[in-house]
Amino acid sequence: MSLHSRQSTPRTVERGVATSLTLDVRDAADAQKTPTAATIAIYSGPRALVATVAVTSLGPPAAYTLTAALTESEGLTDRWLEVWSLTIDGAPSVFRRPGYLVRHAYQSVATQADLLALYPNLADASVLPGGLTDYGSFLDRAREFIERQLIKRGRRSHLVFDSFALLDAEVHLALSYIFDYFHSDLGDGRYKELAEVHRESYHAEWKTLGFRYDETASGTIATDDTIATQTPLAVTCGRPRSGYGRASWGTP
């Protein structure tokens, strides 16, 4: 049986903050799986921060509560590693999730209000996907994509001081995902055009992007922190979930 854990970005744990660590395991058909037993071990580099302990919240997803006391005296690290051992359908499986122990986690500043400011019709409940009440999943997808691109280019989102500088890129990318879905679901060329408009706007925004970055991981803005610029990124906008209704849109 083919199993995988969903990991869109590395784990980011704030030092001295209680954190719920979850592991979402799926099969080849993307069905969520519930283990019958689970353990977790957590490493900071080669040292075991948490020796192998039982996970009592089996979910799905499986969850382990990391107390604030376990990390409040730890040094910041990019060598965080969780090792999950799960028994699923009677068979053992091991999943590893890398991450960072950080001073402050990155917090996106883009919200649904930014989408509605450009397209008020998105507030119409009839156009929301089935089972959802907002567009948060599209914003999450855009944020996660941008975080991955930063990491690939040697930057970590939790060290970006000026998170506001990423807002426009995130909004345009989220809108491209939304309109790509509308085109895929309804076959209306207007939505394809809107998706392309926002994808191009995303690329244009990224070309001129600059922000202050915590080069020294000091947690404060120092004179040797640099202005980091990014090069254009390739974006693949696949179809997300089904269930959207119809709506009419103006041009952005």
N, C-alpha and C positions, 0 to 999 in steps of 0.2 A: 504494500500500500504506500503510495506516494503522499508524503505529508510535508507541509511547509509552514513556517511562521511568518506572519505579516510584519515586516519591518521596513517602513517607508523612510525612516531616518534613524540615526544612532540614538540610543537612549540618552537623555539629558537629565541628570539628577542634580538638584540644587543642594549644596552642602548645608547640613543642619536643618533640612526641611523634610518632614515626613512625606514619603512618596509611595504611591501604590504602583508596583511593578506588575505589568500584565503581559501575558503571552497568548496571542491569538493564533491558534493552530488550525489549518484548513487542509482538506484533502484535495485531490486533483480536480474534483468538481466544484471546489470552493465552498464545500460544506464545512461549517464550523464544528470542531471536534471537542468533546469533553473528556479529559483524562479520568481514569479511575484512581490514579495515584500520581503524586508529583513531588519532586524535591527541587531546591535551587541552591546553588553556590555562587558567591559573588567575589570577584577578584579585583584588586587594585594593583595592576602590574602582576608580578608573580605571587603576591601575598594575598591570602584568603581573608577578605574583609568579613564575609559570612561563610562559615563552614557549611557543609551540606546539611540543610534542614528541610523538614517536611513542609509542603505547601498545602494548607488546609482549605483554601478557597479554590475549588476546582473549576468554577465557572460554568460555561465558557464566558470569557477567557479565564484561564488560570491566573490567580493574583496573589502577590506576596506584599505585605506592608513593610516597607523599610522605615524604621523609626528615625527620627531626627538625631537621636543620640548616637546612632551608629556611624554617622558621617560628620558630625559637627567638629571633630578634631582631626579629620583627615585632610591631607594635602590635595589640592586640585590635581586632576589627572585626566589624560586622554586615553588611558589604558584600562578603563572600566570594562569588565566582562562578566556577563551573567551566563551561567551554565544551568539550563533547565533539563531535568530528566523526567519524562512523562511516560506513563503507561496508557496507551490508547488502543482500544480494541484488542486488549490482551497482549500487546507487543510493546517493548520499551523503545523510546525514541529520545534522542538528545538534541537540544537546540541551543545555539549560542547567540547571544546578543551583545555586541560591543556598544560602548558609549563613553560619556564624559561625566566626571564629577566637577561641577562648575560653581562659580560664585553666584551668578545670576543666570537663569534660563532666558533664552530669547523669547520675547513676546511680540507677536505680530500686532500691528496697529490697524490693519485693514479689517473692516466689518461689513456686514450686509448693508448698512446705511450708505457706504461708499458705492455699492452696486446700484442701490435705489436712486442715488443722486443722479446717476447717468440714465437709468431706465426705471422710472417709477412703476411701469407696468409689471415689473418683476414682483411687486408686492401683491399682485392678484393671486389669491390662493388657488385658482383654477389652473395655474401654470406650474405649480410646484410638483415635483415628482411624488409618486405614490409613497405614502408612509413618512414623508418628510414635511417639516413645517418651516424650513428656511433653507438658505443656500450655503450653510456653513461647511458642508462637505466639499463644495467646490473651492471655497476659500482655503480650507485645509489642504486640499490637493495642490493648489497653487503655492501655498507656503512651503509645503514639503518639497515640491520640485525646486523652488528657489534655494532652500536650505541644502539640498543635495548638490546643486550646482556650485554653491559657495564652498562646500567641503571638497569637491573635486578640484577646485582651484586654490586649495590651500587656505581657505578662510572658514572660520567656524561662526555660525550665526550668533552664538551666545557671547561672542567677543565684539559684535557690531554695536557701537554706541548709538548710531543714528538709525534706529529701526524705521523711523518715519520715511527715510530715503528709499525704502523698499516698497512703500505703500502703493505707488502708482503701478509699478511692475506687477505686483501681486494682484491688484484689481483688474488690470488688463488681461492677465493670464487667466484669472478665474472667469471673466466674461467670455474669453475665447472657449473655455471648456463648456460653459453653459450653452453658448450658441452652437457649438459643434454638436452638442446633444440634440438641440432642437432640429438642426438640419438632418441629423441621422434618423430622428424619430418621425419627422414630418415630411422630409424630402423637399422642403421649401428653400429655394436658392437664396432668399433674403438672409436666412440664418447663417448660411455658409459665408456670405459676404461679410456679415457682422463678425463672425468668428475670425475671418482673415484680417479685418480691420483691427481688431483688438490684439491679434497675434503680432501684427506689424507694429502696433503701438507698444507692445511689450518689448519687442526687439529694440525699437528706437529708444525707449526708456533705459534699457539695460546698457546701451552703448554709451550713454552719458552719465551713468550711475556713479556716484561717489559718496563715501561715508567715512566717518572716523572709526578707526578699528583699534582695539586694545592689543597692540603688538606685544606688550610686556605682561599681559594678563594681570595688571595691577588692580583693576576694578575702578580706576579713576582716569580721567582724561589728562594725559601728560603731554609734554611738548614733543616727545619722540613718537607719539601715536601718529600713524600715517593716514593719508586719504587714500582709500583703496578703490580702484576702479575696476570694472569687470568688462570683459569682451562679450560680444553677442553670443547668445545661447540658442541651440536648436531645441525646438519644442515639438513634441509629438502629442497631439490631443486626441486620444482614443475616446471611444464612447463610454461614458459612465453608465449609470443605472437607467432603466426604463421607467416610463410612467408620466411624462410631462404632458400637459394639455396644450392648448393653442393660445396664441397671443399675437398682437400686432406690435411692431416696434418702429421707432423712429431711428434715424441715423445718429451716431454718436457725435 
